[in-house]
């Protein structure tokens, strides 16, 4: 289960995707420099549950680390409109077999 995420036609780098079924465990993935993601259901299993999913895409990360003298890992701000994350209306239908689901996002969603 993979796909491509763009914003205004340009790849979205380091975005976290979460596919959440109505029942069961969500799957997550992170985009690479080309905006390509691959979902993981668990550490051992790639993909997502078959069926409809609510999808959230975010670039925001919390600052982590700093305990016991470890260096802080800086966070990042949200670069995508809330229509794609905190107020997401995005959905996707996962079918049996290979799935490629692309998201062409806009800075000014309708």
Backbone as a chain_set.jsonl record, in Angstrom:
{"seq": "XXXXXXXXXXXXXXXXXXXXXXXXXXXXXXXXXXXXXXXXXXXXXXXXXXXXXXXXXXXXXXXXXXXXXXXXXXXXXXXXXXXXXXXXXXXXXXXXXXXXXXXXXXXXXX", "coords": {"N": [[0.857, -1.158, 0.0], [0.872, 1.931, -1.096], [1.698, 5.3, -2.186], [1.584, 8.682, -3.471], [2.195, 11.965, -2.348], [1.312, 15.256, -2.952], [1.534, 18.842, -2.815], [0.008, 21.493, -4.176], [1.027, 20.548, -6.566], [3.687, 19.934, -6.0], [6.049, 17.678, -4.485], [5.411, 16.49, -1.155], [7.46, 16.44, 1.502], [8.53, 14.334, 4.176], [6.037, 14.008, 5.438], [3.554, 12.725, 7.625], [1.373, 10.069, 7.289], [-1.777, 8.803, 8.257], [-3.884, 6.138, 8.157], [-7.011, 5.353, 9.128], [-9.171, 2.832, 9.946], [-12.754, 2.201, 10.414], [-13.076, 0.324, 12.385], [-10.547, -1.32, 14.181], [-6.937, -1.465, 13.837], [-4.961, 1.411, 13.025], [-2.957, 2.299, 10.118], [0.304, 3.542, 9.321], [2.518, 5.848, 7.636], [5.385, 7.523, 6.189], [6.29, 10.215, 4.099], [8.847, 10.315, 1.557], [11.668, 12.119, 0.073], [10.647, 12.47, -2.465], [7.972, 12.581, -2.053], [6.719, 10.168, -1.773], [5.009, 7.546, -0.114], [4.816, 4.631, 2.009], [2.665, 2.437, 3.545], [2.642, 1.054, 6.859], [1.328, -1.567, 8.674], [1.999, -2.903, 10.977], [5.04, -3.521, 12.857], [6.021, -5.773, 11.579], [4.434, -6.092, 9.344], [3.455, -4.775, 6.262], [1.188, -2.37, 4.725], [-2.448, -1.941, 4.894], [-5.624, -2.329, 6.593], [-8.31, -3.854, 4.795], [-10.932, -1.969, 3.349], [-12.933, 1.03, 4.065], [-11.28, 4.069, 4.998], [-10.462, 6.77, 7.21], [-8.373, 9.468, 6.528], [-5.446, 11.108, 7.606], [-3.067, 13.65, 7.082], [-0.051, 14.97, 7.999], [2.528, 17.39, 8.729], [3.534, 18.174, 11.068], [5.585, 17.797, 13.92], [6.413, 16.864, 17.211], [8.845, 18.248, 19.495], [11.446, 16.181, 20.553], [13.309, 14.116, 22.91], [16.215, 15.032, 24.879], [16.294, 14.122, 27.449], [18.254, 13.028, 30.167], [20.637, 14.15, 29.215], [20.623, 13.72, 26.512], [20.662, 14.922, 23.104], [18.291, 17.344, 21.891], [15.729, 16.535, 19.595], [14.657, 18.434, 17.051], [11.332, 19.714, 16.569], [8.74, 20.061, 14.046], [6.807, 22.436, 12.192], [3.313, 22.606, 11.25], [2.679, 22.356, 7.861], [0.623, 21.961, 6.186], [-2.819, 22.609, 5.257], [-5.509, 22.577, 7.717], [-7.611, 21.046, 6.81], [-6.6, 18.694, 5.949], [-5.583, 17.348, 8.114], [-6.042, 17.962, 11.279], [-8.751, 18.636, 10.905], [-9.557, 16.781, 9.045], [-11.111, 15.679, 6.06], [-10.444, 13.767, 4.378], [-10.6, 10.633, 2.746], [-10.115, 7.126, 2.037], [-10.345, 4.157, 0.109], [-9.385, 0.986, 0.757], [-8.468, -1.823, -1.009], [-8.369, -5.435, -1.559], [-5.136, -6.779, -2.347], [-2.57, -5.09, -4.326], [-2.372, -1.667, -3.668], [-2.427, 1.65, -4.82], [-2.555, 4.788, -3.74], [-2.901, 8.05, -4.326], [-2.458, 11.449, -3.201], [-3.397, 14.565, -4.079], [-2.924, 17.494, -2.917], [-4.093, 20.819, -2.046], [-3.056, 24.187, -1.378], [-5.059, 25.969, -0.815], [-7.706, 24.56, 0.037], [-10.91, 23.461, -1.245]], "CA": [[0.0, 0.0, 0.0], [1.718, 3.107, -1.2], [1.18, 6.371, -3.001], [2.363, 9.896, -3.643], [1.517, 13.133, -1.779], [1.788, 16.537, -3.471], [0.842, 20.065, -2.41], [0.098, 22.412, -5.313], [1.831, 19.902, -7.605], [5.059, 19.658, -5.558], [6.094, 16.608, -3.475], [5.418, 16.849, 0.269], [8.51, 15.659, 2.149], [8.468, 14.071, 5.612], [4.668, 14.083, 5.965], [3.082, 11.476, 8.246], [0.015, 9.688, 6.916], [-2.433, 7.825, 9.113], [-5.109, 5.574, 7.615], [-7.743, 4.798, 10.265], [-10.439, 2.182, 9.609], [-13.785, 2.438, 11.422], [-12.731, -0.601, 13.473], [-9.24, -1.945, 13.995], [-5.691, -0.735, 13.99], [-4.574, 2.273, 11.912], [-1.662, 2.108, 9.467], [0.995, 4.817, 9.179], [3.651, 5.916, 6.728], [6.004, 8.836, 6.072], [6.755, 10.474, 2.739], [10.28, 10.548, 1.342], [11.968, 13.373, -0.624], [9.822, 12.549, -3.67], [6.572, 12.593, -1.648], [6.201, 8.798, -1.842], [4.855, 6.89, 1.182], [4.412, 3.226, 2.059], [2.043, 2.227, 4.853], [2.969, -0.091, 7.711], [0.252, -1.96, 9.584], [2.72, -3.218, 12.212], [6.473, -3.608, 12.589], [6.295, -6.903, 10.697], [3.49, -6.189, 8.229], [3.165, -3.568, 5.489], [-0.174, -2.275, 4.206], [-3.544, -1.443, 5.714], [-6.811, -3.179, 6.583], [-9.209, -3.659, 3.662], [-12.139, -1.234, 3.675], [-12.843, 2.493, 4.079], [-10.404, 4.669, 6.01], [-10.293, 8.214, 7.332], [-6.943, 9.715, 6.321], [-4.868, 12.366, 8.087], [-1.712, 13.887, 6.589], [0.497, 16.074, 8.788], [3.973, 17.6, 8.731], [3.885, 18.628, 12.415], [6.239, 16.842, 14.809], [6.78, 17.417, 18.512], [10.254, 18.184, 19.853], [11.671, 15.006, 21.395], [14.65, 13.912, 23.468], [16.625, 15.966, 25.902], [16.345, 13.504, 28.77], [19.541, 12.397, 30.493], [21.732, 14.724, 28.454], [20.5, 13.465, 25.076], [20.324, 16.14, 22.366], [16.899, 17.486, 21.475], [15.396, 16.396, 18.187], [13.708, 19.528, 16.855], [10.042, 19.418, 15.965], [8.468, 20.808, 12.823], [5.493, 23.067, 12.18], [2.366, 22.11, 10.257], [2.755, 23.068, 6.6], [-0.567, 21.634, 5.415], [-4.078, 23.11, 5.818], [-6.161, 21.683, 8.68], [-8.54, 20.169, 6.082], [-5.914, 17.431, 5.676], [-5.101, 16.721, 9.352], [-6.921, 18.078, 12.449], [-10.147, 18.671, 10.438], [-9.496, 16.036, 7.79], [-12.252, 15.062, 5.394], [-9.868, 12.819, 3.427], [-10.928, 9.217, 2.912], [-9.536, 6.228, 1.044], [-10.878, 2.796, 0.107], [-8.317, 0.004, 0.567], [-8.995, -3.062, -1.576], [-7.399, -6.526, -1.495], [-4.078, -6.696, -3.353], [-1.729, -3.893, -4.382], [-3.106, -0.399, -3.725], [-1.677, 2.889, -4.969], [-3.487, 5.879, -3.457], [-2.215, 9.342, -4.372], [-3.169, 12.601, -2.661], [-3.006, 15.836, -4.693], [-3.447, 18.485, -1.986], [-4.028, 22.221, -2.455], [-2.849, 25.134, -0.283], [-6.373, 26.553, -0.56], [-8.699, 23.53, -0.267], [-12.285, 23.93, -1.502]], "C": [[0.899, 1.215, 0.0], [1.05, 4.153, -2.077], [2.09, 7.574, -2.962], [1.545, 11.056, -3.079], [2.159, 14.391, -2.363], [0.942, 17.664, -2.885], [1.074, 21.074, -3.52], [1.048, 21.864, -6.378], [3.256, 19.557, -7.217], [5.047, 18.579, -4.487], [6.126, 17.157, -2.05], [6.387, 15.894, 0.964], [8.251, 15.51, 3.636], [7.076, 14.298, 6.215], [4.291, 12.72, 6.533], [1.642, 11.247, 7.832], [-0.503, 8.67, 7.901], [-3.749, 7.431, 8.458], [-5.816, 4.873, 8.757], [-9.05, 4.159, 9.793], [-11.473, 2.473, 10.688], [-13.594, 1.521, 12.623], [-11.37, -1.207, 13.167], [-8.102, -0.948, 14.06], [-5.398, 0.164, 12.782], [-3.224, 1.853, 11.326], [-1.037, 3.479, 9.276], [2.141, 4.7, 8.183], [4.17, 7.344, 6.694], [6.525, 9.021, 4.656], [8.266, 10.703, 2.696], [10.461, 11.861, 0.575], [11.136, 13.558, -1.884], [8.327, 12.58, -3.345], [5.922, 11.221, -1.675], [6.137, 8.21, -0.433], [4.55, 5.41, 0.974], [3.884, 2.971, 3.458], [2.548, 0.968, 5.534], [1.797, -0.34, 8.636], [0.828, -2.268, 10.965], [4.198, -3.274, 11.867], [6.793, -4.683, 11.557], [5.48, -6.894, 9.412], [3.243, -4.834, 7.576], [1.693, -3.552, 5.104], [-1.161, -1.706, 5.197], [-4.705, -2.425, 5.634], [-7.663, -2.853, 5.352], [-10.456, -2.933, 4.141], [-11.924, 0.266, 3.645], [-12.0, 2.993, 5.243], [-10.574, 6.179, 6.014], [-8.784, 8.45, 7.272], [-6.557, 11.079, 6.881], [-3.442, 12.448, 7.554], [-1.184, 15.111, 7.311], [2.01, 16.165, 8.62], [4.457, 18.019, 10.117], [4.501, 17.493, 13.227], [6.571, 17.56, 16.106], [8.302, 17.346, 18.676], [10.436, 17.01, 20.803], [13.099, 14.965, 21.918], [14.931, 14.877, 24.597], [16.695, 15.377, 27.288], [17.713, 12.859, 28.981], [20.687, 12.899, 29.645], [21.673, 14.434, 26.961], [20.169, 14.764, 24.354], [18.843, 16.156, 21.982], [16.774, 17.232, 19.976], [14.341, 17.453, 17.913], [12.415, 19.057, 16.208], [9.898, 20.167, 14.661], [7.039, 21.327, 12.874], [4.618, 22.433, 11.102], [2.432, 22.982, 9.007], [1.501, 22.865, 5.749], [-1.821, 22.232, 6.056], [-4.739, 22.079, 6.731], [-7.159, 20.738, 8.017], [-7.914, 18.809, 5.774], [-5.432, 16.723, 6.942], [-6.113, 16.894, 10.476], [-8.401, 18.116, 12.081], [-10.296, 17.874, 9.145], [-10.84, 15.478, 7.339], [-11.758, 14.034, 4.369], [-10.287, 11.391, 3.769], [-10.234, 8.42, 1.814], [-10.164, 4.853, 1.206], [-9.727, 1.848, -0.208], [-8.957, -1.303, 0.102], [-7.955, -4.169, -1.443], [-6.364, -6.371, -2.62], [-3.312, -5.396, -3.262], [-2.599, -2.645, -4.523], [-2.116, 0.742, -3.905], [-2.692, 4.015, -4.825], [-2.691, 7.168, -3.342], [-3.094, 10.427, -3.783], [-2.584, 13.864, -3.283], [-3.667, 16.942, -3.882], [-3.264, 19.895, -2.533], [-3.832, 23.115, -1.228], [-4.156, 25.784, 0.138], [-7.432, 25.515, -0.894], [-10.09, 24.135, -0.452], [-13.136, 23.888, -0.264]], "O": [[1.598, 1.491, 0.975], [-0.022, 3.924, -2.636], [3.222, 7.501, -2.483], [0.337, 11.128, -3.304], [3.373, 14.578, -2.288], [-0.213, 17.462, -2.509], [2.212, 21.468, -3.778], [1.782, 22.62, -7.014], [3.977, 18.949, -8.009], [4.137, 18.55, -3.658], [6.783, 18.161, -1.774], [6.156, 14.686, 1.007], [7.803, 16.454, 4.288], [6.954, 14.728, 7.362], [4.668, 11.685, 5.983], [0.791, 12.12, 8.001], [0.23, 7.78, 8.334], [-4.619, 8.272, 8.23], [-5.293, 3.903, 9.305], [-9.937, 4.854, 9.297], [-11.117, 2.942, 11.768], [-13.914, 1.897, 13.751], [-11.082, -1.563, 12.025], [-8.294, 0.243, 14.306], [-5.565, -0.265, 11.641], [-2.452, 1.141, 11.967], [-1.746, 4.468, 9.09], [2.66, 3.614, 7.924], [3.48, 8.271, 7.12], [7.122, 8.113, 4.079], [8.873, 11.204, 3.643], [9.511, 12.633, 0.442], [10.938, 14.688, -2.329], [7.5, 12.603, -4.257], [4.697, 11.118, -1.606], [7.077, 8.349, 0.35], [4.09, 4.995, -0.09], [4.565, 3.251, 4.445], [2.841, -0.039, 4.89], [1.325, 0.577, 9.308], [0.228, -1.939, 11.989], [4.571, -3.094, 10.708], [7.718, -4.532, 10.758], [5.807, -7.623, 8.476], [2.871, -3.869, 8.243], [1.023, -4.584, 5.147], [-0.792, -1.083, 6.192], [-4.768, -3.252, 4.724], [-7.723, -1.7, 4.924], [-10.982, -3.238, 5.211], [-10.857, 0.733, 3.247], [-12.006, 2.414, 6.33], [-10.798, 6.795, 4.972], [-8.012, 7.719, 7.891], [-7.247, 12.074, 6.661], [-2.703, 11.464, 7.565], [-1.793, 16.179, 7.249], [2.686, 15.161, 8.398], [5.657, 18.2, 10.323], [3.999, 16.369, 13.221], [6.964, 18.726, 16.096], [8.962, 16.498, 18.076], [9.67, 16.856, 21.754], [13.977, 15.68, 21.436], [14.023, 15.458, 25.191], [17.115, 16.058, 28.224], [18.256, 12.223, 28.078], [21.625, 12.149, 29.376], [22.561, 14.847, 26.216], [19.478, 15.62, 24.907], [18.23, 15.108, 21.776], [17.617, 17.666, 19.191], [13.246, 17.391, 18.471], [12.406, 18.125, 15.405], [10.831, 20.837, 14.217], [6.172, 20.735, 13.516], [5.116, 21.806, 10.168], [2.263, 24.199, 9.082], [1.334, 23.516, 4.718], [-1.881, 22.352, 7.28], [-4.563, 20.873, 6.556], [-7.52, 19.721, 8.609], [-8.617, 17.877, 5.383], [-4.921, 15.607, 6.858], [-6.985, 16.038, 10.626], [-9.234, 17.669, 12.87], [-11.067, 18.247, 8.261], [-11.593, 14.893, 8.118], [-12.545, 13.498, 3.59], [-10.321, 11.001, 4.936], [-9.819, 8.971, 0.795], [-10.479, 4.437, 2.321], [-9.159, 1.893, -1.298], [-9.873, -1.821, 0.742], [-6.777, -3.881, -1.234], [-6.685, -5.891, -3.706], [-3.386, -4.684, -2.26], [-3.462, -2.58, -5.398], [-1.091, 0.797, -3.227], [-3.574, 4.184, -5.667], [-1.917, 7.362, -2.405], [-4.321, 10.349, -3.85], [-1.423, 14.199, -3.049], [-4.823, 17.29, -4.12], [-2.398, 20.141, -3.372], [-4.379, 22.834, -0.161], [-4.343, 26.113, 1.309], [-8.01, 25.558, -1.98], [-10.405, 25.183, 0.112], [-14.312, 24.248, -0.311]]}, "num_chains": 1, "name": "protein.A"}
